[in-house]
Amino acid sequence: MLKLSQSDYEALRAHGEETYPHECCGILLGHAGEVNQVVEIMRAGNTRTDSAHNRYHIAPQELIKAQREGRKKGLDIVGFYHSHPDHPAQWSVTDFAEAHWFGCSYVITAVAQGKAEVTNAFLLRGTSEEDKQFEDEEIVVG
């Protein structure tokens, strides 16, 4: 289960609307466990230059910055979010191939014609690239 505040939920969806027709992306900071509790979201720049309309990439420097800032506040990276412009809020083959943070939530918002629609979350399970899998994850807002 992924829990986040109404304001963080709205902020990550708004981020997708702002960057349309390109994918947005960001980092979820909080407390990991049976429930991934989001305390803060950090916007990240989509550094994908070849196809930003249907791919995203977060620079390693931004991940390091998020880890450092999180550590100062007693928070961990509990997940990531991105948008799918004019595509469903389901993980793609590329999303799966590029997911490497086990135990983290991967949140995807479908943005149709510039308007955020469905938002879904997927938990990355497994211990290695060979046995990893995405599991549908409930989102609790409030």
C-alpha positions in Angstrom: 0.0 0.0 0.0 1.1 3.5 -0.8 -0.1 6.4 1.4 0.2 10.0 0.5 -1.4 13.3 1.4 -4.1 14.9 -0.9 -1.7 17.8 -1.6 1.1 15.5 -2.7 -1.3 13.4 -4.8 -2.6 16.5 -6.5 1.0 17.9 -7.0 2.3 14.8 -8.8 -0.7 14.8 -11.1 -0.3 18.6 -11.8 3.3 18.0 -12.6 2.2 15.6 -15.4 -0.2 18.3 -16.7 2.5 20.9 -16.7 5.0 18.9 -18.7 2.5 17.5 -21.2 3.1 16.3 -23.9 6.4 15.1 -22.3 6.7 12.7 -19.4 7.2 14.2 -16.0 9.1 12.4 -13.2 9.9 12.7 -9.6 11.0 11.0 -6.4 8.9 10.0 -3.4 10.5 10.4 0.0 9.0 8.9 3.2 9.0 5.8 5.4 9.3 2.4 3.9 7.6 -0.7 5.2 4.4 -2.8 4.8 3.0 0.6 3.8 5.2 3.1 1.8 4.2 6.4 3.5 5.1 9.4 1.4 6.1 12.5 3.4 7.5 14.6 0.6 7.7 14.6 -3.2 10.6 16.0 -5.1 10.2 17.0 -8.7 13.0 15.8 -11.0 14.0 16.9 -14.5 13.3 14.4 -17.3 16.8 14.2 -18.7 15.7 11.9 -21.5 16.7 13.7 -24.7 15.8 11.0 -27.3 12.1 10.5 -26.6 10.9 12.6 -23.6 7.3 12.2 -24.8 7.3 8.5 -23.9 10.3 7.9 -21.7 11.8 9.4 -18.6 15.2 9.4 -16.9 16.2 10.9 -13.6 19.8 12.0 -13.4 22.0 10.2 -10.8 22.9 13.5 -9.3 19.2 14.1 -8.5 18.9 10.7 -6.9 21.9 11.4 -4.7 20.5 14.8 -3.8 17.2 13.2 -2.8 18.9 10.6 -0.7 21.0 13.2 1.1 18.1 15.5 1.7 15.9 12.6 2.8 18.6 11.3 5.2 18.8 14.8 6.9 15.0 14.5 7.6 15.0 10.8 8.5 13.4 9.8 5.2 14.1 7.2 2.5 13.3 7.0 -1.2 10.1 5.0 -1.2 9.2 5.4 -4.8 9.1 7.3 -8.0 6.4 8.9 -10.2 6.0 9.7 -13.8 3.3 10.5 -16.4 2.2 8.7 -19.5 1.0 11.4 -22.0 -1.9 10.1 -24.0 -1.3 6.5 -22.8 -2.8 4.4 -19.9 -1.6 4.5 -16.4 0.0 1.1 -16.7 3.7 0.2 -16.7 5.3 -0.3 -20.0 8.1 -2.8 -21.0 10.5 0.1 -20.8 9.2 1.1 -17.3 9.8 -2.5 -16.2 13.2 -2.8 -17.7 14.4 0.4 -16.1 12.9 -0.3 -12.6 15.7 -1.3 -10.2 14.6 -0.1 -6.8 13.1 -3.1 -5.1 10.4 -2.4 -2.5 9.7 1.0 -4.1 6.4 2.2 -5.4 6.2 3.3 -9.1 3.4 5.7 -9.6 2.1 6.4 -13.1 -0.5 9.1 -14.1 -2.2 9.0 -17.4 -2.4 12.5 -18.9 -4.9 12.8 -21.8 -4.8 15.9 -23.9 -3.1 17.7 -21.0 -5.5 16.6 -18.3 -4.5 14.1 -15.5 -6.8 11.2 -15.5 -6.1 7.8 -13.8 -3.2 7.4 -11.4 -2.0 3.9 -10.5 0.8 2.5 -8.4 2.9 -0.6 -8.8 5.3 -2.1 -6.2 8.5 -3.6 -7.5 9.0 -7.0 -5.9 11.9 -9.3 -6.0 15.6 -9.5 -5.1 17.3 -9.5 -8.5 16.7 -8.6 -12.1 15.9 -12.2 -12.8 12.9 -12.5 -10.4 11.6 -8.9 -10.3 8.0 -8.2 -10.9 5.5 -5.3 -10.6 2.5 -5.9 -8.3 -0.5 -3.6 -8.4 -0.5 -1.4 -5.3 -3.3 0.3 -3.6 -3.0 4.1 -3.3 -4.5 5.7 -0.1 -4.9 9.5 -0.3 -5.6 11.5 2.7 
